[in-house]
Amino acid sequence: MKDERKKAFCHHCDGDTNQEIVFKETEFDTQEVFFESLKGEPRWVVEQREWEITKCLGCDYLNLDIETIHVGNKNTGTQKIPGGSIRKVPSWIFGLDRKYIEILAEVYSAFNRGLFRLTLMGFRTVIDMYLVEKVGDKGSFVSKLKALEQQGLISSTQKKLLDVAVDAGNASSHRGYSPSEQTLQSIADIIEHLLNATILEKRIEEISSATPPRPKST
């Protein structure tokens, strides 16, 4: 096993790197399956699991791959621990209020685990929180978005996207709609843009209050 190397994904480097294989083992298990037999009788399926731990030669972090093969029907699944990220959590979110940090941590976790419906419902909640903070808890989502646009906080294009995001969130909650990854990426872009702007507003206020006033002209 020593000096055996391969190219594999490293969760810490967030990309494929050269890695040393430090552990590798195969195990077999049998599972009773009831739904595969035409006569309704149970079948036994042999499951093969290959465990492999690799060490990144760039950052020295460990990565675990578990490949599962159902012998006979050739169904294969690979689990990477830790998994790769669909979208990284931006570092600047820790400058937001705690209420945003907590829910965004859960939303990004769901996104990176492929739970797209939960991600969309979470984004809808974040949008609602932002709207209430900016225009108050009065009226429908549509009226809140319109008030946000009238205050110049969002453009007409951003309003349309948020309107679509809210409607998609409702569809996910009540009609079983499952969004695509690209849809969620677009919604995340606009939400991050809005929330990052609130941090910039705070910084501008801090700089303004810390700046000495101009001397009066004589």
C-alpha positions as CSV (number, residue, x, y, z in Angstrom):
1,M,0.0,0.0,0.0
2,K,2.9,2.3,0.7
3,D,3.8,4.7,-2.2
4,E,0.6,3.8,-4.0
5,R,-0.8,7.0,-5.4
6,K,-3.8,8.2,-7.4
7,K,-5.5,11.3,-8.7
8,A,-8.6,12.0,-6.6
9,F,-10.8,14.9,-5.3
10,C,-9.6,16.6,-2.1
11,H,-12.3,18.4,-0.1
12,H,-9.8,20.8,1.4
13,C,-8.1,21.8,-1.8
14,D,-11.5,21.7,-3.6
15,G,-10.2,19.9,-6.6
16,D,-8.4,16.9,-8.0
17,T,-4.9,16.4,-6.4
18,N,-2.2,13.7,-6.2
19,Q,-2.9,11.5,-3.2
20,E,-1.3,8.6,-1.4
21,I,-3.5,5.6,-0.6
22,V,-3.1,4.9,3.1
23,F,-5.9,2.4,3.6
24,K,-7.9,0.1,1.3
25,E,-10.2,-2.8,2.1
26,T,-13.1,-4.6,0.5
27,E,-16.0,-6.1,2.4
28,F,-19.1,-8.1,1.4
29,D,-22.6,-8.2,2.8
30,T,-25.9,-9.9,1.8
31,Q,-29.2,-8.1,1.8
32,E,-32.7,-9.5,1.5
33,V,-34.6,-7.6,-1.1
34,F,-38.4,-8.0,-1.5
35,F,-39.3,-5.8,-4.4
36,E,-37.1,-7.3,-7.1
37,S,-38.8,-10.7,-7.5
38,L,-41.6,-11.1,-10.0
39,K,-43.3,-13.6,-7.8
40,G,-43.2,-11.4,-4.7
41,E,-40.6,-13.6,-3.1
42,P,-37.5,-12.2,-1.5
43,R,-34.1,-12.1,-3.2
44,W,-30.7,-12.0,-1.8
45,V,-28.4,-9.3,-3.1
46,V,-24.6,-9.4,-2.5
47,E,-23.3,-5.9,-1.7
48,Q,-19.6,-5.2,-2.1
49,R,-18.2,-2.1,-0.4
50,E,-14.7,-0.8,-1.1
51,W,-13.2,1.5,1.5
52,E,-10.3,3.7,0.6
53,I,-8.6,6.4,2.6
54,T,-6.3,8.7,0.7
55,K,-4.0,11.5,1.9
56,C,-3.6,14.6,-0.2
57,L,0.1,15.2,-1.0
58,G,-0.6,19.0,-1.2
59,C,-2.4,19.8,2.0
60,D,-2.0,16.5,4.0
61,Y,-5.7,16.2,4.6
62,L,-7.4,12.8,4.6
63,N,-10.3,11.8,2.2
64,L,-12.5,8.8,2.5
65,D,-14.2,7.1,-0.5
66,I,-16.8,4.3,-0.1
67,E,-17.8,2.6,-3.3
68,T,-20.8,0.3,-3.1
69,I,-21.5,-2.3,-5.8
70,H,-24.6,-4.6,-5.8
71,V,-23.2,-7.7,-7.4
72,G,-25.6,-9.0,-10.0
73,N,-27.4,-5.8,-11.0
74,K,-24.2,-3.7,-11.1
75,N,-25.8,-0.8,-9.3
76,T,-22.9,1.4,-8.1
77,G,-22.8,4.3,-5.8
78,T,-19.8,6.3,-4.5
79,Q,-19.8,8.3,-1.2
80,K,-17.1,10.8,-0.6
81,I,-16.4,12.0,3.0
82,P,-16.3,14.9,3.3
83,G,-18.3,15.6,0.1
84,G,-17.5,18.1,-2.5
85,S,-19.1,21.5,-2.4
86,I,-21.8,22.6,-5.0
87,R,-21.5,26.1,-3.6
88,K,-19.0,27.4,-1.0
89,V,-20.2,29.4,1.9
90,P,-18.9,33.0,1.4
91,S,-16.7,34.1,4.3
92,W,-18.4,37.5,4.5
93,I,-21.7,36.0,5.8
94,F,-20.1,36.0,9.3
95,G,-20.5,39.8,9.2
96,L,-24.3,39.4,9.0
97,D,-26.6,39.2,12.0
98,R,-26.7,35.8,13.7
99,K,-30.2,35.0,12.5
100,Y,-28.9,35.1,8.9
101,I,-25.7,33.1,9.7
102,E,-27.6,30.3,11.3
103,I,-30.2,29.8,8.6
104,L,-27.6,30.3,5.7
105,A,-25.4,27.6,7.3
106,E,-28.3,25.2,7.1
107,V,-29.3,26.2,3.6
108,Y,-25.8,25.8,2.2
109,S,-25.4,22.5,4.0
110,A,-28.6,21.3,2.3
111,F,-27.5,22.6,-1.1
112,N,-24.1,20.8,-0.9
113,R,-25.8,17.6,0.1
114,G,-28.1,17.7,-3.0
115,L,-31.3,18.5,-1.0
116,F,-32.6,21.0,-3.6
117,R,-36.1,21.3,-2.3
118,L,-35.0,22.1,1.2
119,T,-32.5,24.5,-0.2
120,L,-35.1,26.4,-2.2
121,M,-37.5,26.5,0.9
122,G,-34.5,27.8,2.9
123,F,-33.7,30.5,0.4
124,R,-37.4,31.6,0.4
125,T,-37.2,32.0,4.2
126,V,-34.1,34.1,3.8
127,I,-35.8,36.3,1.3
128,D,-38.8,36.8,3.6
129,M,-36.5,37.7,6.5
130,Y,-34.7,40.3,4.3
131,L,-38.0,41.8,3.1
132,V,-39.4,42.1,6.7
133,E,-36.2,43.8,7.8
134,K,-36.2,46.3,4.9
135,V,-39.9,47.1,4.4
136,G,-41.7,45.7,7.4
137,D,-44.0,42.7,7.9
138,K,-47.0,44.1,6.0
139,G,-48.7,42.8,2.9
140,S,-47.9,40.0,0.6
141,F,-44.6,39.0,-0.9
142,V,-45.5,40.8,-4.1
143,S,-46.2,44.0,-2.3
144,K,-43.0,43.7,-0.2
145,L,-41.0,43.2,-3.3
146,K,-42.6,46.2,-5.0
147,A,-41.8,48.4,-1.9
148,L,-38.2,47.2,-2.0
149,E,-38.0,48.2,-5.7
150,Q,-39.6,51.6,-5.0
151,Q,-37.0,52.2,-2.3
152,G,-34.3,51.6,-4.8
153,L,-32.9,48.6,-2.9
154,I,-33.3,46.3,-5.9
155,S,-33.6,46.7,-9.7
156,S,-36.6,45.6,-11.7
157,T,-34.5,42.6,-13.0
158,Q,-33.7,41.6,-9.4
159,K,-37.3,42.0,-8.4
160,K,-38.4,39.6,-11.2
161,L,-35.8,37.0,-10.1
162,L,-36.8,37.3,-6.4
163,D,-40.5,37.0,-7.5
164,V,-39.6,33.8,-9.4
165,A,-37.6,32.5,-6.4
166,V,-40.5,33.1,-4.0
167,D,-43.0,31.4,-6.4
168,A,-40.6,28.5,-6.9
169,G,-40.3,28.2,-3.1
170,N,-44.0,28.0,-2.7
171,A,-44.1,25.4,-5.5
172,S,-41.5,23.3,-3.7
173,S,-43.4,23.5,-0.4
174,H,-46.9,22.8,-1.7
175,R,-46.6,21.2,-5.2
176,G,-43.5,19.0,-4.9
177,Y,-41.5,21.1,-7.4
178,S,-37.8,20.3,-7.5
179,P,-35.5,23.1,-8.7
180,S,-32.4,22.5,-10.9
181,E,-29.0,23.3,-9.6
182,Q,-28.7,26.2,-12.0
183,T,-31.9,27.7,-10.7
184,L,-30.6,27.5,-7.1
185,Q,-27.3,29.0,-8.2
186,S,-29.1,32.0,-9.7
187,I,-31.2,32.5,-6.6
188,A,-28.1,32.3,-4.4
189,D,-26.4,34.9,-6.5
190,I,-29.1,37.5,-6.0
191,I,-29.5,36.7,-2.3
192,E,-25.8,37.0,-1.7
193,H,-25.7,40.3,-3.6
194,L,-28.5,41.7,-1.4
195,L,-27.0,40.5,1.9
196,N,-23.5,41.6,1.0
197,A,-24.8,45.0,0.4
198,T,-26.1,45.2,3.9
199,I,-22.6,44.5,5.2
200,L,-21.2,47.3,3.0
201,E,-23.9,49.7,4.3
202,K,-22.7,49.0,7.9
203,R,-19.1,49.5,7.0
204,I,-19.9,52.8,5.3
205,E,-21.8,54.0,8.4
206,E,-18.8,52.9,10.6
207,I,-16.3,54.8,8.4
208,S,-18.6,57.8,8.2
209,S,-19.0,58.0,12.0
210,A,-15.3,57.5,12.6
211,T,-14.3,60.2,10.1
212,P,-13.6,63.6,11.7
213,P,-15.8,66.4,10.4
214,R,-14.4,68.9,8.0
215,P,-13.2,72.0,9.6
216,K,-15.4,75.0,9.2
217,S,-14.2,77.5,6.7
218,T,-13.4,80.9,8.1
